[in-house]
């Protein structure tokens, strides 16, 4: 069974947020950081991995992604702060 991750990228501390789901977190974050894919993260310079959870199955991950996207901003900031109070780029930890 393939494993999936839900993740949050940020433009800066308390900046623009992007929530996504992927089966290859390292590759997907690399794509965001290097503007390989056209879209939101490229347009708004959202390049810092500040939160992720998983692995889980596809259904659970996509359900969680949709749940997080519906949350208000304060709740999103709170879960980032709980996992990553310094807002450091977690991509470095994945390498």
PyMOL Python script that loads the backbone (N, CA, C, O; Angstrom):
from pymol import cmd

cmd.read_pdbstr("""\
ATOM      1  N   UNK A   1       0.842  -1.190   0.000  1.00  0.00           N
ATOM      2  CA  UNK A   1       0.000   0.000   0.000  1.00  0.00           C
ATOM      3  C   UNK A   1       0.883   1.248   0.000  1.00  0.00           C
ATOM      4  O   UNK A   1       1.849   1.344   0.758  1.00  0.00           O
ATOM      5  N   UNK A   2       0.541   2.178  -0.845  1.00  0.00           N
ATOM      6  CA  UNK A   2       1.284   3.440  -0.944  1.00  0.00           C
ATOM      7  C   UNK A   2       0.941   4.338   0.241  1.00  0.00           C
ATOM      8  O   UNK A   2      -0.202   4.376   0.694  1.00  0.00           O
ATOM      9  N   UNK A   3       1.941   5.055   0.731  1.00  0.00           N
ATOM     10  CA  UNK A   3       1.745   5.949   1.864  1.00  0.00           C
ATOM     11  C   UNK A   3       1.685   7.396   1.394  1.00  0.00           C
ATOM     12  O   UNK A   3       2.369   7.781   0.446  1.00  0.00           O
ATOM     13  N   UNK A   4       0.861   8.191   2.067  1.00  0.00           N
ATOM     14  CA  UNK A   4       0.658   9.587   1.689  1.00  0.00           C
ATOM     15  C   UNK A   4       0.889  10.508   2.880  1.00  0.00           C
ATOM     16  O   UNK A   4       0.729  10.113   4.035  1.00  0.00           O
ATOM     17  N   UNK A   5       1.268  11.741   2.574  1.00  0.00           N
ATOM     18  CA  UNK A   5       1.537  12.776   3.563  1.00  0.00           C
ATOM     19  C   UNK A   5       0.686  14.002   3.269  1.00  0.00           C
ATOM     20  O   UNK A   5       0.455  14.350   2.111  1.00  0.00           O
ATOM     21  N   UNK A   6       0.227  14.646   4.319  1.00  0.00           N
ATOM     22  CA  UNK A   6      -0.418  15.948   4.226  1.00  0.00           C
ATOM     23  C   UNK A   6       0.629  16.949   4.704  1.00  0.00           C
ATOM     24  O   UNK A   6       1.318  16.703   5.694  1.00  0.00           O
ATOM     25  N   UNK A   7       0.751  18.069   4.007  1.00  0.00           N
ATOM     26  CA  UNK A   7       1.811  19.021   4.359  1.00  0.00           C
ATOM     27  C   UNK A   7       1.322  20.453   4.198  1.00  0.00           C
ATOM     28  O   UNK A   7       0.366  20.738   3.478  1.00  0.00           O
ATOM     29  N   UNK A   8       2.024  21.347   4.904  1.00  0.00           N
ATOM     30  CA  UNK A   8       1.748  22.776   4.790  1.00  0.00           C
ATOM     31  C   UNK A   8       3.048  23.489   4.448  1.00  0.00           C
ATOM     32  O   UNK A   8       4.071  23.307   5.107  1.00  0.00           O
ATOM     33  N   UNK A   9       2.982  24.298   3.408  1.00  0.00           N
ATOM     34  CA  UNK A   9       4.092  25.157   2.995  1.00  0.00           C
ATOM     35  C   UNK A   9       3.719  26.590   3.369  1.00  0.00           C
ATOM     36  O   UNK A   9       2.539  26.935   3.430  1.00  0.00           O
ATOM     37  N   UNK A  10       4.735  27.424   3.619  1.00  0.00           N
ATOM     38  CA  UNK A  10       4.504  28.830   3.953  1.00  0.00           C
ATOM     39  C   UNK A  10       5.472  29.715   3.185  1.00  0.00           C
ATOM     40  O   UNK A  10       6.579  29.296   2.848  1.00  0.00           O
ATOM     41  N   UNK A  11       5.047  30.933   2.914  1.00  0.00           N
ATOM     42  CA  UNK A  11       5.924  31.906   2.253  1.00  0.00           C
ATOM     43  C   UNK A  11       6.927  32.486   3.257  1.00  0.00           C
ATOM     44  O   UNK A  11       8.047  32.846   2.896  1.00  0.00           O
ATOM     45  N   UNK A  12       6.506  32.568   4.513  1.00  0.00           N
ATOM     46  CA  UNK A  12       7.329  33.068   5.620  1.00  0.00           C
ATOM     47  C   UNK A  12       6.526  32.819   6.883  1.00  0.00           C
ATOM     48  O   UNK A  12       5.388  32.355   6.808  1.00  0.00           O
ATOM     49  N   UNK A  13       7.090  33.114   8.024  1.00  0.00           N
ATOM     50  CA  UNK A  13       6.355  32.955   9.287  1.00  0.00           C
ATOM     51  C   UNK A  13       5.071  33.782   9.233  1.00  0.00           C
ATOM     52  O   UNK A  13       5.103  34.976   8.935  1.00  0.00           O
ATOM     53  N   UNK A  14       3.954  33.141   9.520  1.00  0.00           N
ATOM     54  CA  UNK A  14       2.629  33.777   9.486  1.00  0.00           C
ATOM     55  C   UNK A  14       2.266  34.328   8.108  1.00  0.00           C
ATOM     56  O   UNK A  14       1.402  35.198   8.000  1.00  0.00           O
ATOM     57  N   UNK A  15       2.907  33.835   7.067  1.00  0.00           N
ATOM     58  CA  UNK A  15       2.648  34.316   5.710  1.00  0.00           C
ATOM     59  C   UNK A  15       1.586  33.481   4.997  1.00  0.00           C
ATOM     60  O   UNK A  15       0.722  32.871   5.625  1.00  0.00           O
ATOM     61  N   UNK A  16       1.677  33.474   3.690  1.00  0.00           N
ATOM     62  CA  UNK A  16       0.753  32.719   2.855  1.00  0.00           C
ATOM     63  C   UNK A  16       0.980  31.228   3.076  1.00  0.00           C
ATOM     64  O   UNK A  16       2.121  30.769   3.128  1.00  0.00           O
ATOM     65  N   UNK A  17      -0.115  30.470   3.206  1.00  0.00           N
ATOM     66  CA  UNK A  17      -0.042  29.037   3.449  1.00  0.00           C
ATOM     67  C   UNK A  17      -0.593  28.251   2.266  1.00  0.00           C
ATOM     68  O   UNK A  17      -1.499  28.702   1.565  1.00  0.00           O
ATOM     69  N   UNK A  18      -0.024  27.062   2.060  1.00  0.00           N
ATOM     70  CA  UNK A  18      -0.514  26.126   1.053  1.00  0.00           C
ATOM     71  C   UNK A  18      -0.591  24.753   1.702  1.00  0.00           C
ATOM     72  O   UNK A  18       0.355  24.319   2.360  1.00  0.00           O
ATOM     73  N   UNK A  19      -1.709  24.073   1.518  1.00  0.00           N
ATOM     74  CA  UNK A  19      -1.890  22.725   2.061  1.00  0.00           C
ATOM     75  C   UNK A  19      -2.005  21.749   0.905  1.00  0.00           C
ATOM     76  O   UNK A  19      -2.762  21.974  -0.039  1.00  0.00           O
ATOM     77  N   UNK A  20      -1.243  20.659   0.985  1.00  0.00           N
ATOM     78  CA  UNK A  20      -1.271  19.662  -0.080  1.00  0.00           C
ATOM     79  C   UNK A  20      -1.159  18.250   0.459  1.00  0.00           C
ATOM     80  O   UNK A  20      -0.968  18.037   1.656  1.00  0.00           O
ATOM     81  N   UNK A  21      -1.282  17.283  -0.448  1.00  0.00           N
ATOM     82  CA  UNK A  21      -1.134  15.864  -0.123  1.00  0.00           C
ATOM     83  C   UNK A  21      -0.260  15.243  -1.207  1.00  0.00           C
ATOM     84  O   UNK A  21      -0.361  15.613  -2.377  1.00  0.00           O
ATOM     85  N   UNK A  22       0.598  14.299  -0.818  1.00  0.00           N
ATOM     86  CA  UNK A  22       1.509  13.678  -1.772  1.00  0.00           C
ATOM     87  C   UNK A  22       1.951  12.312  -1.280  1.00  0.00           C
ATOM     88  O   UNK A  22       1.914  12.026  -0.083  1.00  0.00           O
ATOM     89  N   UNK A  23       2.369  11.474  -2.215  1.00  0.00           N
ATOM     90  CA  UNK A  23       2.940  10.175  -1.847  1.00  0.00           C
ATOM     91  C   UNK A  23       4.466  10.250  -1.792  1.00  0.00           C
ATOM     92  O   UNK A  23       5.116   9.305  -1.344  1.00  0.00           O
ATOM     93  N   UNK A  24       5.039  11.362  -2.241  1.00  0.00           N
ATOM     94  CA  UNK A  24       6.494  11.533  -2.219  1.00  0.00           C
ATOM     95  C   UNK A  24       6.803  12.936  -1.695  1.00  0.00           C
ATOM     96  O   UNK A  24       6.979  13.875  -2.472  1.00  0.00           O
ATOM     97  N   UNK A  25       6.867  13.063  -0.376  1.00  0.00           N
ATOM     98  CA  UNK A  25       7.006  14.373   0.261  1.00  0.00           C
ATOM     99  C   UNK A  25       8.291  15.077  -0.151  1.00  0.00           C
ATOM    100  O   UNK A  25       8.270  16.271  -0.450  1.00  0.00           O
ATOM    101  N   UNK A  26       9.389  14.368  -0.170  1.00  0.00           N
ATOM    102  CA  UNK A  26      10.677  14.964  -0.525  1.00  0.00           C
ATOM    103  C   UNK A  26      10.640  15.552  -1.938  1.00  0.00           C
ATOM    104  O   UNK A  26      11.055  16.690  -2.158  1.00  0.00           O
ATOM    105  N   UNK A  27      10.143  14.771  -2.881  1.00  0.00           N
ATOM    106  CA  UNK A  27      10.068  15.226  -4.276  1.00  0.00           C
ATOM    107  C   UNK A  27       9.115  16.411  -4.426  1.00  0.00           C
ATOM    108  O   UNK A  27       9.428  17.389  -5.105  1.00  0.00           O
ATOM    109  N   UNK A  28       7.953  16.311  -3.788  1.00  0.00           N
ATOM    110  CA  UNK A  28       6.946  17.367  -3.947  1.00  0.00           C
ATOM    111  C   UNK A  28       7.419  18.681  -3.363  1.00  0.00           C
ATOM    112  O   UNK A  28       7.205  19.730  -3.971  1.00  0.00           O
ATOM    113  N   UNK A  29       8.056  18.657  -2.201  1.00  0.00           N
ATOM    114  CA  UNK A  29       8.563  19.891  -1.599  1.00  0.00           C
ATOM    115  C   UNK A  29       9.678  20.470  -2.466  1.00  0.00           C
ATOM    116  O   UNK A  29       9.762  21.687  -2.636  1.00  0.00           O
ATOM    117  N   UNK A  30      10.528  19.614  -3.012  1.00  0.00           N
ATOM    118  CA  UNK A  30      11.582  20.068  -3.925  1.00  0.00           C
ATOM    119  C   UNK A  30      10.957  20.814  -5.111  1.00  0.00           C
ATOM    120  O   UNK A  30      11.454  21.863  -5.518  1.00  0.00           O
ATOM    121  N   UNK A  31       9.876  20.273  -5.656  1.00  0.00           N
ATOM    122  CA  UNK A  31       9.192  20.923  -6.779  1.00  0.00           C
ATOM    123  C   UNK A  31       8.657  22.292  -6.385  1.00  0.00           C
ATOM    124  O   UNK A  31       8.773  23.249  -7.151  1.00  0.00           O
ATOM    125  N   UNK A  32       8.071  22.393  -5.192  1.00  0.00           N
ATOM    126  CA  UNK A  32       7.582  23.693  -4.711  1.00  0.00           C
ATOM    127  C   UNK A  32       8.740  24.678  -4.541  1.00  0.00           C
ATOM    128  O   UNK A  32       8.663  25.821  -4.991  1.00  0.00           O
ATOM    129  N   UNK A  33       9.802  24.230  -3.895  1.00  0.00           N
ATOM    130  CA  UNK A  33      10.938  25.109  -3.587  1.00  0.00           C
ATOM    131  C   UNK A  33      11.612  25.641  -4.852  1.00  0.00           C
ATOM    132  O   UNK A  33      12.148  26.749  -4.857  1.00  0.00           O
ATOM    133  N   UNK A  34      11.581  24.861  -5.904  1.00  0.00           N
ATOM    134  CA  UNK A  34      12.284  25.227  -7.137  1.00  0.00           C
ATOM    135  C   UNK A  34      11.348  25.697  -8.248  1.00  0.00           C
ATOM    136  O   UNK A  34      11.761  25.805  -9.403  1.00  0.00           O
ATOM    137  N   UNK A  35      10.087  25.976  -7.906  1.00  0.00           N
ATOM    138  CA  UNK A  35       9.096  26.507  -8.863  1.00  0.00           C
ATOM    139  C   UNK A  35       9.006  25.671 -10.128  1.00  0.00           C
ATOM    140  O   UNK A  35       8.891  26.210 -11.229  1.00  0.00           O
ATOM    141  N   UNK A  36       9.058  24.352  -9.968  1.00  0.00           N
ATOM    142  CA  UNK A  36       9.006  23.449 -11.115  1.00  0.00           C
ATOM    143  C   UNK A  36       7.591  23.347 -11.678  1.00  0.00           C
ATOM    144  O   UNK A  36       7.409  23.198 -12.887  1.00  0.00           O
ATOM    145  N   UNK A  37       6.604  23.425 -10.815  1.00  0.00           N
ATOM    146  CA  UNK A  37       5.202  23.310 -11.221  1.00  0.00           C
ATOM    147  C   UNK A  37       4.555  24.697 -11.179  1.00  0.00           C
ATOM    148  O   UNK A  37       4.685  25.424 -10.195  1.00  0.00           O
ATOM    149  N   UNK A  38       3.861  25.047 -12.254  1.00  0.00           N
ATOM    150  CA  UNK A  38       3.120  26.317 -12.280  1.00  0.00           C
ATOM    151  C   UNK A  38       1.975  26.233 -11.274  1.00  0.00           C
ATOM    152  O   UNK A  38       1.384  25.170 -11.086  1.00  0.00           O
ATOM    153  N   UNK A  39       1.668  27.342 -10.638  1.00  0.00           N
ATOM    154  CA  UNK A  39       0.521  27.360  -9.747  1.00  0.00           C
ATOM    155  C   UNK A  39       0.709  28.267  -8.551  1.00  0.00           C
ATOM    156  O   UNK A  39       1.539  29.177  -8.554  1.00  0.00           O
ATOM    157  N   UNK A  40      -0.080  27.996  -7.536  1.00  0.00           N
ATOM    158  CA  UNK A  40      -0.176  28.840  -6.350  1.00  0.00           C
ATOM    159  C   UNK A  40       1.172  29.060  -5.672  1.00  0.00           C
ATOM    160  O   UNK A  40       1.552  30.198  -5.396  1.00  0.00           O
ATOM    161  N   UNK A  41       1.896  27.973  -5.404  1.00  0.00           N
ATOM    162  CA  UNK A  41       3.140  28.126  -4.639  1.00  0.00           C
ATOM    163  C   UNK A  41       4.200  28.886  -5.413  1.00  0.00           C
ATOM    164  O   UNK A  41       5.017  29.590  -4.819  1.00  0.00           O
ATOM    165  N   UNK A  42       4.197  28.756  -6.714  1.00  0.00           N
ATOM    166  CA  UNK A  42       5.147  29.527  -7.538  1.00  0.00           C
ATOM    167  C   UNK A  42       4.742  31.000  -7.562  1.00  0.00           C
ATOM    168  O   UNK A  42       5.574  31.890  -7.387  1.00  0.00           O
ATOM    169  N   UNK A  43       3.452  31.237  -7.781  1.00  0.00           N
ATOM    170  CA  UNK A  43       2.951  32.609  -7.879  1.00  0.00           C
ATOM    171  C   UNK A  43       3.167  33.388  -6.593  1.00  0.00           C
ATOM    172  O   UNK A  43       3.511  34.569  -6.636  1.00  0.00           O
ATOM    173  N   UNK A  44       2.969  32.738  -5.440  1.00  0.00           N
ATOM    174  CA  UNK A  44       3.060  33.428  -4.151  1.00  0.00           C
ATOM    175  C   UNK A  44       4.340  33.129  -3.376  1.00  0.00           C
ATOM    176  O   UNK A  44       4.450  33.472  -2.199  1.00  0.00           O
ATOM    177  N   UNK A  45       5.314  32.485  -4.037  1.00  0.00           N
ATOM    178  CA  UNK A  45       6.619  32.205  -3.428  1.00  0.00           C
ATOM    179  C   UNK A  45       6.485  31.465  -2.090  1.00  0.00           C
ATOM    180  O   UNK A  45       7.082  31.850  -1.085  1.00  0.00           O
ATOM    181  N   UNK A  46       5.690  30.399  -2.109  1.00  0.00           N
ATOM    182  CA  UNK A  46       5.461  29.578  -0.924  1.00  0.00           C
ATOM    183  C   UNK A  46       6.439  28.402  -0.989  1.00  0.00           C
ATOM    184  O   UNK A  46       6.167  27.395  -1.642  1.00  0.00           O
ATOM    185  N   UNK A  47       7.582  28.539  -0.306  1.00  0.00           N
ATOM    186  CA  UNK A  47       8.697  27.603  -0.483  1.00  0.00           C
ATOM    187  C   UNK A  47       9.176  26.906   0.780  1.00  0.00           C
ATOM    188  O   UNK A  47      10.124  26.124   0.706  1.00  0.00           O
ATOM    189  N   UNK A  48       8.572  27.149   1.923  1.00  0.00           N
ATOM    190  CA  UNK A  48       9.066  26.596   3.176  1.00  0.00           C
ATOM    191  C   UNK A  48       8.113  25.535   3.721  1.00  0.00           C
ATOM    192  O   UNK A  48       6.942  25.817   3.974  1.00  0.00           O
ATOM    193  N   UNK A  49       8.616  24.317   3.899  1.00  0.00           N
ATOM    194  CA  UNK A  49       7.822  23.249   4.513  1.00  0.00           C
ATOM    195  C   UNK A  49       7.796  23.490   6.017  1.00  0.00           C
ATOM    196  O   UNK A  49       8.828  23.401   6.683  1.00  0.00           O
ATOM    197  N   UNK A  50       6.609  23.797   6.554  1.00  0.00           N
ATOM    198  CA  UNK A  50       6.513  24.130   7.970  1.00  0.00           C
ATOM    199  C   UNK A  50       5.756  23.080   8.785  1.00  0.00           C
ATOM    200  O   UNK A  50       5.785  23.115  10.015  1.00  0.00           O
ATOM    201  N   UNK A  51       5.077  22.146   8.107  1.00  0.00           N
ATOM    202  CA  UNK A  51       4.279  21.138   8.811  1.00  0.00           C
ATOM    203  C   UNK A  51       4.026  19.967   7.884  1.00  0.00           C
ATOM    204  O   UNK A  51       3.835  20.142   6.680  1.00  0.00           O
ATOM    205  N   UNK A  52       4.027  18.774   8.452  1.00  0.00           N
ATOM    206  CA  UNK A  52       3.556  17.606   7.704  1.00  0.00           C
ATOM    207  C   UNK A  52       3.096  16.537   8.672  1.00  0.00           C
ATOM    208  O   UNK A  52       3.510  16.510   9.831  1.00  0.00           O
ATOM    209  N   UNK A  53       2.251  15.672   8.195  1.00  0.00           N
ATOM    210  CA  UNK A  53       1.803  14.529   8.977  1.00  0.00           C
ATOM    211  C   UNK A  53       1.621  13.335   8.062  1.00  0.00           C
ATOM    212  O   UNK A  53       1.383  13.485   6.864  1.00  0.00           O
ATOM    213  N   UNK A  54       1.733  12.176   8.623  1.00  0.00           N
ATOM    214  CA  UNK A  54       1.665  10.938   7.869  1.00  0.00           C
ATOM    215  C   UNK A  54       2.825  10.075   8.285  1.00  0.00           C
ATOM    216  O   UNK A  54       3.551  10.433   9.212  1.00  0.00           O
ATOM    217  N   UNK A  55       3.026   8.960   7.639  1.00  0.00           N
ATOM    218  CA  UNK A  55       2.273   8.513   6.473  1.00  0.00           C
ATOM    219  C   UNK A  55       0.914   7.918   6.850  1.00  0.00           C
ATOM    220  O   UNK A  55       0.690   7.461   7.971  1.00  0.00           O
ATOM    221  N   UNK A  56       0.027   7.947   5.865  1.00  0.00           N
ATOM    222  CA  UNK A  56      -1.284   7.316   6.009  1.00  0.00           C
ATOM    223  C   UNK A  56      -1.738   6.882   4.625  1.00  0.00           C
ATOM    224  O   UNK A  56      -1.072   7.163   3.629  1.00  0.00           O
ATOM    225  N   UNK A  57      -2.851   6.209   4.569  1.00  0.00           N
ATOM    226  CA  UNK A  57      -3.404   5.783   3.293  1.00  0.00           C
ATOM    227  C   UNK A  57      -3.978   6.962   2.517  1.00  0.00           C
ATOM    228  O   UNK A  57      -4.159   8.047   3.069  1.00  0.00           O
ATOM    229  N   UNK A  58      -4.259   6.749   1.248  1.00  0.00           N
ATOM    230  CA  UNK A  58      -4.756   7.810   0.373  1.00  0.00           C
ATOM    231  C   UNK A  58      -6.045   8.432   0.905  1.00  0.00           C
ATOM    232  O   UNK A  58      -6.155   9.656   0.981  1.00  0.00           O
ATOM    233  N   UNK A  59      -7.016   7.603   1.271  1.00  0.00           N
ATOM    234  CA  UNK A  59      -8.307   8.123   1.722  1.00  0.00           C
ATOM    235  C   UNK A  59      -8.163   8.982   2.971  1.00  0.00           C
ATOM    236  O   UNK A  59      -8.745  10.063   3.054  1.00  0.00           O
ATOM    237  N   UNK A  60      -7.392   8.506   3.942  1.00  0.00           N
ATOM    238  CA  UNK A  60      -7.194   9.260   5.185  1.00  0.00           C
ATOM    239  C   UNK A  60      -6.462  10.571   4.913  1.00  0.00           C
ATOM    240  O   UNK A  60      -6.810  11.605   5.481  1.00  0.00           O
ATOM    241  N   UNK A  61      -5.458  10.532   4.052  1.00  0.00           N
ATOM    242  CA  UNK A  61      -4.674  11.737   3.752  1.00  0.00           C
ATOM    243  C   UNK A  61      -5.516  12.784   3.027  1.00  0.00           C
ATOM    244  O   UNK A  61      -5.459  13.965   3.367  1.00  0.00           O
ATOM    245  N   UNK A  62      -6.288  12.368   2.042  1.00  0.00           N
ATOM    246  CA  UNK A  62      -7.106  13.343   1.308  1.00  0.00           C
ATOM    247  C   UNK A  62      -8.229  13.892   2.187  1.00  0.00           C
ATOM    248  O   UNK A  62      -8.597  15.061   2.071  1.00  0.00           O
ATOM    249  N   UNK A  63      -8.764  13.058   3.055  1.00  0.00           N
ATOM    250  CA  UNK A  63      -9.790  13.537   4.001  1.00  0.00           C
ATOM    251  C   UNK A  63      -9.193  14.587   4.932  1.00  0.00           C
ATOM    252  O   UNK A  63      -9.808  15.623   5.185  1.00  0.00           O
ATOM    253  N   UNK A  64      -7.981  14.313   5.446  1.00  0.00           N
ATOM    254  CA  UNK A  64      -7.308  15.255   6.348  1.00  0.00           C
ATOM    255  C   UNK A  64      -6.961  16.557   5.630  1.00  0.00           C
ATOM    256  O   UNK A  64      -7.111  17.640   6.195  1.00  0.00           O
ATOM    257  N   UNK A  65      -6.496  16.447   4.380  1.00  0.00           N
ATOM    258  CA  UNK A  65      -6.177  17.650   3.598  1.00  0.00           C
ATOM    259  C   UNK A  65      -7.418  18.537   3.474  1.00  0.00           C
ATOM    260  O   UNK A  65      -7.343  19.744   3.702  1.00  0.00           O
ATOM    261  N   UNK A  66      -8.541  17.948   3.118  1.00  0.00           N
ATOM    262  CA  UNK A  66      -9.784  18.717   2.971  1.00  0.00           C
ATOM    263  C   UNK A  66     -10.200  19.334   4.300  1.00  0.00           C
ATOM    264  O   UNK A  66     -10.683  20.465   4.341  1.00  0.00           O
ATOM    265  N   UNK A  67     -10.009  18.584   5.393  1.00  0.00           N
ATOM    266  CA  UNK A  67     -10.346  19.100   6.715  1.00  0.00           C
ATOM    267  C   UNK A  67      -9.495  20.326   7.046  1.00  0.00           C
ATOM    268  O   UNK A  67     -10.020  21.354   7.475  1.00  0.00           O
ATOM    269  N   UNK A  68      -8.180  20.214   6.845  1.00  0.00           N
ATOM    270  CA  UNK A  68      -7.283  21.334   7.154  1.00  0.00           C
ATOM    271  C   UNK A  68      -7.592  22.553   6.295  1.00  0.00           C
ATOM    272  O   UNK A  68      -7.535  23.682   6.782  1.00  0.00           O
ATOM    273  N   UNK A  69      -7.914  22.340   5.035  1.00  0.00           N
ATOM    274  CA  UNK A  69      -8.221  23.466   4.150  1.00  0.00           C
ATOM    275  C   UNK A  69      -9.457  24.236   4.614  1.00  0.00           C
ATOM    276  O   UNK A  69      -9.574  25.435   4.360  1.00  0.00           O
ATOM    277  N   UNK A  70     -10.375  23.553   5.292  1.00  0.00           N
ATOM    278  CA  UNK A  70     -11.593  24.206   5.790  1.00  0.00           C
ATOM    279  C   UNK A  70     -11.364  24.947   7.110  1.00  0.00           C
ATOM    280  O   UNK A  70     -12.157  25.812   7.482  1.00  0.00           O
ATOM    281  N   UNK A  71     -10.289  24.610   7.812  1.00  0.00           N
ATOM    282  CA  UNK A  71     -10.010  25.246   9.096  1.00  0.00           C
ATOM    283  C   UNK A  71      -9.782  26.737   8.935  1.00  0.00           C
ATOM    284  O   UNK A  71      -9.348  27.201   7.881  1.00  0.00           O
ATOM    285  N   UNK A  72     -10.080  27.488   9.998  1.00  0.00           N
ATOM    286  CA  UNK A  72      -9.756  28.914   9.949  1.00  0.00           C
ATOM    287  C   UNK A  72      -8.244  29.080  10.147  1.00  0.00           C
ATOM    288  O   UNK A  72      -7.562  28.173  10.623  1.00  0.00           O
ATOM    289  N   UNK A  73      -7.759  30.214   9.784  1.00  0.00           N
ATOM    290  CA  UNK A  73      -6.315  30.474   9.773  1.00  0.00           C
ATOM    291  C   UNK A  73      -5.663  30.285  11.154  1.00  0.00           C
ATOM    292  O   UNK A  73      -4.555  29.756  11.244  1.00  0.00           O
ATOM    293  N   UNK A  74      -6.333  30.706  12.207  1.00  0.00           N
ATOM    294  CA  UNK A  74      -5.773  30.587  13.552  1.00  0.00           C
ATOM    295  C   UNK A  74      -5.511  29.120  13.902  1.00  0.00           C
ATOM    296  O   UNK A  74      -4.481  28.803  14.497  1.00  0.00           O
ATOM    297  N   UNK A  75      -6.422  28.233  13.541  1.00  0.00           N
ATOM    298  CA  UNK A  75      -6.220  26.807  13.818  1.00  0.00           C
ATOM    299  C   UNK A  75      -5.025  26.273  13.039  1.00  0.00           C
ATOM    300  O   UNK A  75      -4.241  25.484  13.567  1.00  0.00           O
ATOM    301  N   UNK A  76      -4.882  26.701  11.787  1.00  0.00           N
ATOM    302  CA  UNK A  76      -3.750  26.250  10.966  1.00  0.00           C
ATOM    303  C   UNK A  76      -2.430  26.719  11.576  1.00  0.00           C
ATOM    304  O   UNK A  76      -1.474  25.950  11.675  1.00  0.00           O
ATOM    305  N   UNK A  77      -2.388  27.976  11.981  1.00  0.00           N
ATOM    306  CA  UNK A  77      -1.178  28.509  12.606  1.00  0.00           C
ATOM    307  C   UNK A  77      -0.857  27.769  13.899  1.00  0.00           C
ATOM    308  O   UNK A  77       0.310  27.544  14.221  1.00  0.00           O
ATOM    309  N   UNK A  78      -1.890  27.395  14.631  1.00  0.00           N
ATOM    310  CA  UNK A  78      -1.690  26.694  15.904  1.00  0.00           C
ATOM    311  C   UNK A  78      -1.047  25.319  15.685  1.00  0.00           C
ATOM    312  O   UNK A  78      -0.138  24.952  16.429  1.00  0.00           O
ATOM    313  N   UNK A  79      -1.492  24.557  14.689  1.00  0.00           N
ATOM    314  CA  UNK A  79      -0.881  23.234  14.503  1.00  0.00           C
ATOM    315  C   UNK A  79       0.548  23.357  13.978  1.00  0.00           C
ATOM    316  O   UNK A  79       1.399  22.519  14.277  1.00  0.00           O
ATOM    317  N   UNK A  80       0.804  24.399  13.199  1.00  0.00           N
ATOM    318  CA  UNK A  80       2.192  24.638  12.753  1.00  0.00           C
ATOM    319  C   UNK A  80       3.058  24.943  13.962  1.00  0.00           C
ATOM    320  O   UNK A  80       4.131  24.361  14.125  1.00  0.00           O
ATOM    321  N   UNK A  81       2.594  25.857  14.813  1.00  0.00           N
ATOM    322  CA  UNK A  81       3.355  26.259  15.996  1.00  0.00           C
ATOM    323  C   UNK A  81       3.591  25.091  16.952  1.00  0.00           C
ATOM    324  O   UNK A  81       4.635  25.028  17.602  1.00  0.00           O
ATOM    325  N   UNK A  82       2.631  24.162  17.046  1.00  0.00           N
ATOM    326  CA  UNK A  82       2.797  23.002  17.933  1.00  0.00           C
ATOM    327  C   UNK A  82       3.904  22.084  17.436  1.00  0.00           C
ATOM    328  O   UNK A  82       4.699  21.588  18.234  1.00  0.00           O
ATOM    329  N   UNK A  83       3.967  21.853  16.135  1.00  0.00           N
ATOM    330  CA  UNK A  83       4.981  20.953  15.577  1.00  0.00           C
ATOM    331  C   UNK A  83       6.304  21.670  15.349  1.00  0.00           C
ATOM    332  O   UNK A  83       7.377  21.089  15.512  1.00  0.00           O
ATOM    333  N   UNK A  84       6.212  22.938  14.972  1.00  0.00           N
ATOM    334  CA  UNK A  84       7.381  23.661  14.488  1.00  0.00           C
ATOM    335  C   UNK A  84       7.356  25.108  14.994  1.00  0.00           C
ATOM    336  O   UNK A  84       7.153  26.031  14.205  1.00  0.00           O
ATOM    337  N   UNK A  85       7.560  25.315  16.297  1.00  0.00           N
ATOM    338  CA  UNK A  85       7.425  26.662  16.868  1.00  0.00           C
ATOM    339  C   UNK A  85       8.389  27.691  16.283  1.00  0.00           C
ATOM    340  O   UNK A  85       8.119  28.891  16.343  1.00  0.00           O
ATOM    341  N   UNK A  86       9.487  27.248  15.731  1.00  0.00           N
ATOM    342  CA  UNK A  86      10.474  28.173  15.147  1.00  0.00           C
ATOM    343  C   UNK A  86      10.194  28.456  13.666  1.00  0.00           C
ATOM    344  O   UNK A  86      10.850  29.303  13.058  1.00  0.00           O
ATOM    345  N   UNK A  87       9.233  27.756  13.098  1.00  0.00           N
ATOM    346  CA  UNK A  87       8.900  27.859  11.681  1.00  0.00           C
ATOM    347  C   UNK A  87      10.130  27.554  10.809  1.00  0.00           C
ATOM    348  O   UNK A  87      10.325  28.169   9.761  1.00  0.00           O
ATOM    349  N   UNK A  88      10.945  26.609  11.253  1.00  0.00           N
ATOM    350  CA  UNK A  88      12.114  26.256  10.450  1.00  0.00           C
ATOM    351  C   UNK A  88      11.673  25.433   9.240  1.00  0.00           C
ATOM    352  O   UNK A  88      10.593  24.843   9.242  1.00  0.00           O
ATOM    353  N   UNK A  89      12.497  25.399   8.236  1.00  0.00           N
ATOM    354  CA  UNK A  89      12.191  24.642   7.026  1.00  0.00           C
ATOM    355  C   UNK A  89      12.438  23.164   7.304  1.00  0.00           C
ATOM    356  O   UNK A  89      13.584  22.735   7.435  1.00  0.00           O
ATOM    357  N   UNK A  90      11.366  22.392   7.394  1.00  0.00           N
ATOM    358  CA  UNK A  90      11.465  20.973   7.728  1.00  0.00           C
ATOM    359  C   UNK A  90      12.009  20.133   6.571  1.00  0.00           C
ATOM    360  O   UNK A  90      12.330  18.959   6.755  1.00  0.00           O
ATOM    361  N   UNK A  91      12.112  20.716   5.409  1.00  0.00           N
ATOM    362  CA  UNK A  91      12.664  20.009   4.251  1.00  0.00           C
ATOM    363  C   UNK A  91      14.071  19.500   4.549  1.00  0.00           C
ATOM    364  O   UNK A  91      14.434  18.394   4.148  1.00  0.00           O
ATOM    365  N   UNK A  92      14.855  20.305   5.247  1.00  0.00           N
ATOM    366  CA  UNK A  92      16.227  19.918   5.578  1.00  0.00           C
ATOM    367  C   UNK A  92      16.249  18.636   6.410  1.00  0.00           C
ATOM    368  O   UNK A  92      17.179  17.840   6.283  1.00  0.00           O
ATOM    369  N   UNK A  93      15.250  18.425   7.252  1.00  0.00           N
ATOM    370  CA  UNK A  93      15.182  17.217   8.085  1.00  0.00           C
ATOM    371  C   UNK A  93      14.854  15.973   7.261  1.00  0.00           C
ATOM    372  O   UNK A  93      15.145  14.854   7.683  1.00  0.00           O
ATOM    373  N   UNK A  94      14.255  16.164   6.095  1.00  0.00           N
ATOM    374  CA  UNK A  94      13.880  15.029   5.242  1.00  0.00           C
ATOM    375  C   UNK A  94      15.045  14.500   4.430  1.00  0.00           C
ATOM    376  O   UNK A  94      15.033  13.351   3.989  1.00  0.00           O
ATOM    377  N   UNK A  95      16.057  15.342   4.233  1.00  0.00           N
ATOM    378  CA  UNK A  95      17.190  14.960   3.382  1.00  0.00           C
ATOM    379  C   UNK A  95      18.055  13.893   4.007  1.00  0.00           C
ATOM    380  O   UNK A  95      19.044  13.472   3.408  1.00  0.00           O
TER     381      UNK A  95
END
""", "prot")
cmd.dss("prot")
cmd.show_as("cartoon", "prot")
cmd.util.cbc("prot")
cmd.orient("prot")
